[in-house]
Amino acid sequence: MEVMLLLDALEDILEKAPNLPLSSKSIIHKEELQEIIREIRIKLPDEIKQAQWIKEERQKILIEAKKEAESLKKECEEKVNKVKEERQRILAEAEKEAEILKQEADKRVQELVDESDIIKKANEQAKELIIAAQIDAKKIRLGSKAYADELLAELEKHTDKINETIRNNREELKNFKS
């Protein structure tokens, strides 16, 4: 800032001014001081305007960053809700399919039991059907969990990106102070 340099020059002149003999009063060059004061008056409004502009720009950046953060927060919340809904839907479908498979297995077991000459074979097939149904249900459950995890991982990456943007904006704001 040029005004600060001019003030330093004034101070320097006053400090180096010789004193009158037997007095604490100093001898200074009036024209030299008046010239520096004129320059300060010329420079001061420009520097005040520049400081005001910097302050306004900082405020605009802060407002923009807050809006962006709110928007991203809302977007993340919406994605989390969609993931939860999708997970619930997949789990409900998996449970429904597992119940259907179990009912089919129970029905098949009952049919085999009714046929007295193949009871042993029926029991074995029933166990296989139940195991297969349980395996299918487990696969469906695991698949839905994996899908939900993928969506959450994507959301986490997006959130990290948002946090990085916020950190960069804050760093930029800190640099404006300097």
Stockholm file with secondary structure:
# STOCKHOLM 1.0

chainA/1-178         MEVMLLLDALEDILEKAPNLPLSSKSIIHKEELQEIIREIRIKLPDEIKQAQWIKEERQKILIEAKKEAESLKKECEEKVNKVKEERQRILAEAEKEAEILKQEADKRVQELVDESDIIKKANEQAKELIIAAQIDAKKIRLGSKAYADELLAELEKHTDKINETIRNNREELKNFKS
#=GR chainA/1-178 SS CHHHHHHHHHHHHHHHSCBCTTSSCBCCCHHHHHHHHHHHHHHHHHHHHHHHHHHHHHHHHHHHHHHHHHHHHHHHHHHHHHHHHHHHHHHHHHHHHHHHHHHHHHHHHHHHHHSGGGHHHHHHHHHHHHHHHHHHHHHHHHHHHHHHHHHHHHHHHHHHHHHHHHHHHHHHHHHHHC
#=GC SS_cons         CHHHHHHHHHHHHHHHSCBCTTSSCBCCCHHHHHHHHHHHHHHHHHHHHHHHHHHHHHHHHHHHHHHHHHHHHHHHHHHHHHHHHHHHHHHHHHHHHHHHHHHHHHHHHHHHHHSGGGHHHHHHHHHHHHHHHHHHHHHHHHHHHHHHHHHHHHHHHHHHHHHHHHHHHHHHHHHHHC
//
